[in-house]
């Protein structure tokens, strides 16, 4: 065993010396390889952290949300629907919810307004998210002016600012009293934005949702499970910008491996011929090339993954945050809680390290099994 | 005494693995440290019946992707396309596009 390990170390020494003889080329190779691992790793860490955080923050989202759809558009729902839904077996409670969007032409930002009866807000008082506070530069005690759909301006006193720690759910929120909300948007009596349904037995949520869809063909029930699964698809491999990044990275990687697999340079062949000539076995030559490939792969993998972790969780993934921000004026800082899935890291390892290492050995086989004299002459 | 190249490489690997392990430990520590604020945020979401994360505020179908309808990404005019950058990373909800 000791002899075997010592032999492998000697071969590793030789492999590293061989790599250092072509240090410029191998350094460039390692840099690009690390870049590919960095891209893939960054997307993986960001996506997993986002999904993990969504699953924690939205675990208690309403069990069923019932919307009214008119000609494919979300419309206000009559509160009468709640009476019929309450009669469905298994339904514990139904309540109307009022929420909507307000575009502020001064800051050019979109706010989400939620009527919050439980917040105990006096008339013309609001609680705002930290993003709104930042964009408008207003703090607790100051006044914000909002314009109603009737064209009238109303002043609202800022009763409080939500904490920055809750920014991922609240940065653009404005909590407002029910009467103020209705006056602002001229909401008629007897309607709500949507209905929230609580179900006694959580296993019956989908059954109750199906019954609601049957009773009200113009209603669209959305279950909690569907809300959470929406975030499984955010920043997913299978679409949009992420697919473009992934395709580019994989294409670059395939070109790498193909370039390695298609053949050796004359210098590399001569080197193998000399080694065979001085007494190296075919197996020794293959081990040498294996260690060369593994040295580059492992170095690139470690550098790529460590940089990806630092980029996503220490630097807050500025490039990805830019994509989410888009044209938004108001946006949260992406201080995601670090979440590493060991399974994903292992998958990344096998998809990046193994193919390249194998691709390094393949072209060597023929040269290693050919007569040394012939290899050196060619 | 000359240090062998394999020793330097193995040391580099060892340091790399230690850094990765530290990253894992940092992730675990941060999760614990953030537990209280995450719990508070989750409680906030429960009380005010929040349904979506605030990832983007440029369009309503990316602000509340789970509540989006078919109409909003293409509402600007006939044959309009989804033109907001965040739409490229926030797909339609599963309630609109059924799973195969």
Interface residues (C-beta under 8 A of the other chain):
Chain A: X9 X10 X12 X13 X16 X17 X20 X50 X53 X54 X56 X57 X58 X59 X60 X61 X62 X65 X67 X69 X71 X72 X73 X74 X97 X101 X109 X110 X111 X112 X114 X116 X118 X119 X129 X131 X162 X163 X165 X166 X167 X168 X169 X170 X171 X172 X173 X175 X194 X196 X220 X222 X226 X227 X229 X230 X231 X233 X234 X235 X236 X239 X240 X241 X242 X295 X298 X299 X302 X303 X305 X306 X309 X313 X323 X324 X325 X326 X327 X328 X329 X330 X331 X332 X337 X338 X339 X340
Chain B: X4 X5 X6 X9 X12 X13 X16 X17 X19 X20 X23 X24 X26 X27 X30 X31 X34 X37 X38 X40 X41 X42 X43 X44 X45 X46 X47 X48 X49 X50 X51 X52 X53 X54 X55 X56 X57 X58 X59 X60 X62 X63 X64 X65 X66 X67 X69 X70 X71 X72 X84 X85 X86 X87 X88 X89 X90 X91 X93 X94 X95
